[in-house]
């Protein structure tokens, strides 16, 4: 069962990373305005999600990938706060609020593989 959740996590990050390139506007909109070059930041975040998601699949890189995912989740947390403050079209405010503690659940999940 542990491998299932490991591969699920890897797949989620790979998919999310790809979506940064397929639907970049969706991600760029939630980057707080005080961050420079939102297009570049979006591409960097997407690339890291793909790379780290793939790296989870290999025992030799799994621990480093899990640490990278934790750092990435911490780095993008301001975007989640900004999205909650600003609101998002079609997403209820309560769902955006619930998303904030979800980051810490995702961090704990990644920590299982450090």
N, C-alpha and C positions, 0 to 999 in steps of 0.2 A: 504493500500500500504506500510505503514511503516513496518508492520510485515513481508511482503514479502521480503523487503530488509534486514531486520534483519536476517531472516532465510537463505536468500541467503548468507549473510556474514558468518554466522555460518557454512553453508555447504562448502563454499570456504575454510575456515580455517581448517575444519575437513579433507577435501580432500587433501589440501596441506600438512597437517601434516602426513597423511597416506603415501603420496608420498615420504616423507623423509625416510620411511622405505622400500617402494617398489623399489624406484630408488635412493638409497643413494648417488651413485657416482655423479649423476647430481648436488646434493646440495654440496657435499664435495668439488667438483672442484672449487666452487666459494667462498669458505671460504679463506680469505686472509692468506698467509703463516705465518704471524706473530701471528696468533691465535693458541694456543696449542690444541692438540687432536681434529682434525676436525671431526673424527667419533663420538666422544662423544658430541661435540657441535651440530652436525647434529641431533643426537638422542634427545637431550634436546630440540632443537628448534621444532622438529616434535611433540614431546610429548606435549609441551606447546601449539602448534597450535591446536592439537586435544582437549586438555582440555579446552582451552579458547573458541574454537568454540562451544563445547558442552555447556559451561557455559553461552553463549549468549542466549540460549533457555529458561533459567529460570529467571524470574523477580528478584528473590532474589540474583542472582549472576551476572546479566547482566552488571551492572555498573563496578564491579570489573573486569569482563572479558574484557570489552571495554578498561579499563585502561591498563590491561595486554597486550592487542593487540597493543595498542599504544606504550608501552614500548618495546614489541617484534619487532615491525616495526622499531623503532629507533635502536635497538640492531643489527638487520640484515642489516641495511643500508650500513655499510662498505662492506658487501659481494656484494651488488648491484654495488657499486662504483668499486670494484675490478673486477667484471664481465665485466663492461663497459671498464675498462682500458685494461684488458687481452683479451677481445673478447670472443665470445662463438661460437662454431661450429654450423653453420646453422642459426644463428640469426644475422640479419644485425646490424651494429653498431648503426644506427639511432634508431632502436627499443630498444637497450640497453640504449641509451641516454634518450629516452622517458620514460623508466621504472623508472628513478631516480625521476622525479617529481610525478610519479604515487604513490610513497610511501606516499607523503604528502596528496594526494587525499584519500588514504586508511586510513591514520591517521584521516583526517577530517570525514570520514565515520564512523569510530569507535567512534570518539568523540560525535557523535549524540546520542550515547547510554550510555554516562557517567551519 
